[in-house]
Amino acid sequence: MKDKEDAASRPINCFLCRYFYITYEKKFPYGCRVMGFKSKRLPSIDVFNNSDMDCSLFMEKEKT
């Protein structure tokens, strides 16, 4: 149970993922292009809450 609490307190940072985007919708401001959903929270938090696993589709943005 401690591992789950640790992961929940340190979710994947969606802002660093190439699939993350801002929707500009007040109710669902964050989105994930690869999973195809919008959320009130960072998508990685919803993925973890629904599957008990970190997002396996995270891909870091290319540095320019």
N, C-alpha and C positions, 0 to 999 in steps of 0.2 A: 504494500500500500504506500510505503514511503517513496518508492520510485515514481509512482503515478503522481503524487503530490509534487515531487521535484520537477517532473516534466511539465506539469501544469503551471508551475511558477516560472518556468523558463521555456516558453513556447518558441517555435521556430519564428524568426523575424521575417514576416511576409514582405516587409519593405525591401528586403534584399533579394527577393525572388522575381525572376523574369515574368512570371505569370500573374503576379499581383497587380491590381489596378484600383484606382479611386473611382467610384461610380458617380459621385456628386448627388446621390439620392440621400435625403435626410434619414430615412428609415433603414437603409442598407448601404452604408457608405463605402464598404470594402468588397472587392470581388476577386475571384480566382478564375482566370481564363481557362486553365486546363481542366478544372473540375466543373466549371460552368455554374457557379452559384455566387450569390451576393449575401453579405452578412452584416450584422451590427458590430460584430467583433472581428478581429483578424481571422481570416479563413483557417489558419493553422490551429487556432483555439477550437473552432467548431469541429475540425477534422479530428483532433485529439479527443474531444468530448464525445463524439459519436463512435469512434473506433478504438479508443484507448491506445492508439499508436500515433507517433509523429507522422506528419505528412511525408509520404514517400516520393511525391512528385516535385518537391522543392528543387529548384535549379537556380543557382546563384546568377545574378545579372552579370553580364560581361563588363569588365572595367574598361572605360574609354580613356 
